[in-house]
Amino acid sequence: MRGLPSGRILISLVLAALPAAADSLSDLRLVLQRFPGKAPFTVEASLRATGKSQEVAPRVGSASFDVHSGPDGLTIRLPPAMLATSESEAESKKRDPDSPTPVRTAMLALTVLDVIEALDAAAALTNDIDGAALIDRTASAYGGKPATLLRIKVKPTLAGTRSRIVKEPVIELRLWVDSNGIPVAAERDSNFSASIVVASAVNVRNESWEFAVAGDRLYASRSDRNDRASAAGKSVASSRSLTYTPK
């Protein structure tokens, strides 16, 4: 009988901790709703990309362009000089397959979806925490300022991950929020793997973002991504770094 009070205390502590975990993501969702990103917004984007494999010489590329988000949608403006350089690189590549193509390398490293998620980080983060589970919440710091670190297990959405060949990805998001609950930075690790008989393939992606606020918008002022893939004894690696500066 003496064990009952302590047992009840333990159960009470566990039950008290459960709403706190749920509230952390609920509070975050409410904060993100404060940034609908509807006001016109224009940035200059600077991109640098690298790629390397065991059989191909390292590739390095860079490019700069403007992006505008407004009532008419999203507009990506590539400067005439950049387009001309891209065409010149394509012609050189036909004559010499080993000819460097820095502008085209950078352009291939970026997708429109990358730009959309960077300029509307609130929507991207809301999508990440939909169906997610909070691993833990701890006091931390970022950029020399106090912050709260949320570790979140993200629900995979990649099609075909429920087969015997492709394993379900393991995705963890680490999110730093300031004293007002506004995200200031994030890191996301994604591990993908598949296997057929004795052959296996693995892809690891590490991403990071630094966030800023402009009017009604939360955006990524900087984003970095590193990919490493290996299969059948061969491997490839690529990286991409982007900065967005409001104009």
Secondary structure per residue as TSV (DSSP state, phi and psi in degrees):
chain	resnum	aa	ss	phi	psi
A	1	M	-	360.0	-31.0
A	2	R	T	-64.0	-22.0
A	3	G	H	-78.5	-13.9
A	4	L	H	-64.1	-47.8
A	5	P	H	-58.2	-46.3
A	6	S	H	-64.6	-36.3
A	7	G	H	-64.5	-40.3
A	8	R	H	-66.0	-37.8
A	9	I	H	-63.0	-43.3
A	10	L	H	-61.5	-44.5
A	11	I	H	-63.2	-39.4
A	12	S	H	-64.0	-40.1
A	13	L	H	-64.8	-40.7
A	14	V	H	-64.4	-45.8
A	15	L	H	-64.5	-34.8
A	16	A	H	-68.6	-30.7
A	17	A	H	-76.6	-27.3
A	18	L	H	-63.9	-47.4
A	19	P	H	-63.3	-32.9
A	20	A	H	-61.7	-41.2
A	21	A	H	-65.7	-43.9
A	22	A	H	-66.7	-39.0
A	23	D	H	-64.2	-31.8
A	24	S	H	-60.1	-44.4
A	25	L	H	-75.0	-34.6
A	26	S	H	-65.1	-42.7
A	27	D	H	-64.0	-40.9
A	28	L	H	-62.4	-42.4
A	29	R	H	-61.7	-39.3
A	30	L	H	-65.9	-39.6
A	31	V	H	-64.0	-43.8
A	32	L	H	-64.0	-28.2
A	33	Q	T	-67.8	-14.7
A	34	R	T	-78.1	-4.4
A	35	F	-	-125.0	74.8
A	36	P	-	-72.5	-18.8
A	37	G	-	63.1	44.0
A	38	K	-	-96.6	-24.7
A	39	A	S	-69.5	148.3
A	40	P	-	-55.0	140.4
A	41	F	E	-149.3	128.0
A	42	T	E	-127.0	135.1
A	43	V	E	-134.8	157.8
A	44	E	E	-101.9	126.8
A	45	A	E	-105.5	134.6
A	46	S	E	-119.9	125.2
A	47	L	E	-122.2	137.1
A	48	R	E	-133.7	132.1
A	49	A	E	-135.0	147.3
A	50	T	E	-136.6	153.5
A	51	G	E	-152.0	144.5
A	52	K	E	-153.9	151.9
A	53	S	E	-146.9	177.3
A	54	Q	S	-71.8	-23.9
A	55	E	S	-111.2	-10.5
A	56	V	S	-121.8	142.2
A	57	A	-	-63.1	146.8
A	58	P	-	-54.2	142.8
A	59	R	E	-116.7	135.7
A	60	V	E	-129.9	135.9
A	61	G	E	-144.2	157.3
A	62	S	E	-151.1	153.9
A	63	A	E	-163.1	155.5
A	64	S	E	-132.7	141.9
A	65	F	E	-157.9	167.7
A	66	D	E	-106.1	148.4
A	67	V	E	-132.1	133.7
A	68	H	E	-126.3	129.8
A	69	S	E	-115.6	126.8
A	70	G	E	-156.9	-168.9
A	71	P	T	-58.2	-27.4
A	72	D	T	-88.5	3.7
A	73	G	E	110.7	-153.9
A	74	L	E	-109.2	131.2
A	75	T	E	-123.0	125.2
A	76	I	E	-108.0	120.1
A	77	R	E	-108.3	114.7
A	78	L	-	-95.8	125.7
A	79	P	-	-60.3	147.4
A	80	P	H	-54.5	-38.4
A	81	A	H	-63.1	-36.7
A	82	M	H	-67.8	-42.1
A	83	L	H	-63.9	-40.8
A	84	A	H	-65.0	-41.0
A	85	T	H	-64.3	-39.9
A	86	S	H	-61.3	-42.9
A	87	E	H	-65.3	-39.9
A	88	S	H	-64.3	-40.2
A	89	E	H	-64.5	-38.2
A	90	A	H	-63.8	-41.3
A	91	E	H	-65.6	-41.3
A	92	S	H	-64.8	-35.8
A	93	K	H	-65.5	-33.1
A	94	K	H	-65.9	-37.7
A	95	R	H	-78.5	-35.8
A	96	D	-	-139.9	105.2
A	97	P	T	-57.9	-22.5
A	98	D	T	-90.6	3.4
A	99	S	-	-65.0	134.4
A	100	P	-	-68.8	146.2
A	101	T	-	-134.3	69.1
A	102	P	H	-60.4	-41.4
A	103	V	H	-69.7	-45.7
A	104	R	H	-66.2	-34.7
A	105	T	H	-60.6	-43.5
A	106	A	H	-66.7	-42.4
A	107	M	H	-64.2	-36.6
A	108	L	H	-70.7	-22.0
A	109	A	T	-81.3	-7.5
A	110	L	-	-120.7	142.3
A	111	T	-	-118.2	160.3
A	112	V	H	-60.9	-36.1
A	113	L	H	-61.2	-38.0
A	114	D	H	-57.4	-44.1
A	115	V	H	-67.0	-44.4
A	116	I	H	-59.0	-46.3
A	117	E	H	-67.6	-33.6
A	118	A	H	-69.7	-41.2
A	119	L	H	-79.1	-18.2
A	120	D	T	-129.0	68.3
A	121	A	H	-65.3	-29.5
A	122	A	H	-62.3	-43.6
A	123	A	H	-66.4	-40.2
A	124	A	H	-64.3	-42.3
A	125	L	H	-69.7	-36.9
A	126	T	H	-60.3	-40.7
A	127	N	H	-64.3	-38.5
A	128	D	H	-64.7	-39.6
A	129	I	H	-86.9	-4.3
A	130	D	T	-68.5	116.0
A	131	G	T	77.9	7.7
A	132	A	-	-83.7	170.0
A	133	A	E	-128.8	135.0
A	134	L	E	-77.7	125.1
A	135	I	E	-83.0	-52.4
A	136	D	E	-163.0	168.0
A	137	R	E	-135.0	124.0
A	138	T	E	-137.5	154.5
A	139	A	E	-71.2	137.5
A	140	S	E	-150.0	-160.4
A	141	A	E	-154.1	151.4
A	142	Y	E	-147.5	131.6
A	143	G	T	62.1	29.8
A	144	G	T	79.0	7.4
A	145	K	E	-119.8	148.9
A	146	P	E	-60.2	143.7
A	147	A	E	-154.1	167.3
A	148	T	E	-113.0	131.5
A	149	L	E	-101.4	122.7
A	150	L	E	-107.4	125.7
A	151	R	E	-102.4	123.5
A	152	I	E	-127.9	131.9
A	153	K	E	-89.3	114.8
A	154	V	-	-87.1	139.0
A	155	K	-	-76.6	121.5
A	156	P	-	-63.9	143.9
A	157	T	-	-123.6	6.2
A	158	L	-	-71.1	127.8
A	159	A	T	-66.0	146.5
A	160	G	T	83.8	10.5
A	161	T	T	-88.4	6.3
A	162	R	T	-109.5	22.7
A	163	S	S	-97.4	171.3
A	164	R	S	-75.2	-17.0
A	165	I	S	-87.6	-48.5
A	166	V	B	-97.5	123.0
A	167	K	-	-81.7	153.3
A	168	E	-	-64.8	129.2
A	169	P	-	-62.6	151.1
A	170	V	E	-107.9	115.3
A	171	I	E	-126.0	122.8
A	172	E	E	-122.9	131.4
A	173	L	E	-109.8	128.7
A	174	R	E	-111.5	121.1
A	175	L	E	-125.0	125.6
A	176	W	E	-98.5	127.4
A	177	V	E	-121.6	147.8
A	178	D	-	-82.4	-170.8
A	179	S	T	-65.0	-19.4
A	180	N	T	-94.9	4.6
A	181	G	S	81.7	8.2
A	182	I	-	-85.1	128.6
A	183	P	E	-61.4	134.6
A	184	V	E	-114.6	-22.4
A	185	A	E	-165.0	160.6
A	186	A	E	-155.0	154.6
A	187	E	E	-134.5	140.6
A	188	R	E	-134.3	127.7
A	189	D	E	-110.4	127.3
A	190	S	E	-125.4	127.4
A	191	N	E	-119.1	119.3
A	192	F	E	-117.2	142.1
A	193	S	E	-151.1	153.1
A	194	A	E	-149.1	154.1
A	195	S	E	-148.1	140.6
A	196	I	E	-131.4	112.2
A	197	V	T	56.0	-109.4
A	198	V	T	-101.2	-6.5
A	199	A	E	-91.7	143.4
A	200	S	E	-141.3	155.5
A	201	A	E	-135.0	139.9
A	202	V	E	-133.8	136.8
A	203	N	E	-132.3	126.6
A	204	V	E	-118.6	127.8
A	205	R	E	-122.6	128.3
A	206	N	E	-117.5	125.1
A	207	E	E	-125.9	150.6
A	208	S	E	-146.0	151.4
A	209	W	E	-140.4	148.7
A	210	E	E	-118.2	130.3
A	211	F	E	-105.7	154.9
A	212	A	E	-145.0	161.6
A	213	V	E	-113.5	133.8
A	214	A	E	-134.9	104.5
A	215	G	T	62.0	-121.0
A	216	D	T	-94.7	21.2
A	217	R	E	-126.0	134.8
A	218	L	E	-103.5	121.2
A	219	Y	E	-132.7	165.0
A	220	A	E	-92.1	108.7
A	221	S	E	-71.1	-23.1
A	222	R	E	-148.8	140.2
A	223	S	E	-141.1	140.5
A	224	D	E	-131.2	144.4
A	225	R	E	-141.7	135.1
A	226	N	E	-126.8	128.8
A	227	D	E	-119.7	137.4
A	228	R	E	-133.5	123.4
A	229	A	E	-128.2	144.2
A	230	S	E	-143.6	142.2
A	231	A	E	-163.5	140.7
A	232	A	T	51.7	39.8
A	233	G	T	77.7	5.1
A	234	K	E	-119.0	154.8
A	235	S	E	-142.7	153.3
A	236	V	E	-135.8	153.0
A	237	A	E	-142.0	145.2
A	238	S	E	-147.3	155.4
A	239	S	E	-143.6	155.4
A	240	R	E	-148.6	133.4
A	241	S	E	-128.4	131.7
A	242	L	E	-132.3	137.9
A	243	T	E	-124.2	143.3
A	244	Y	E	-122.5	122.0
A	245	T	E	-117.4	118.4
A	246	P	E	-59.0	143.9
A	247	K	-	-111.0	360.0
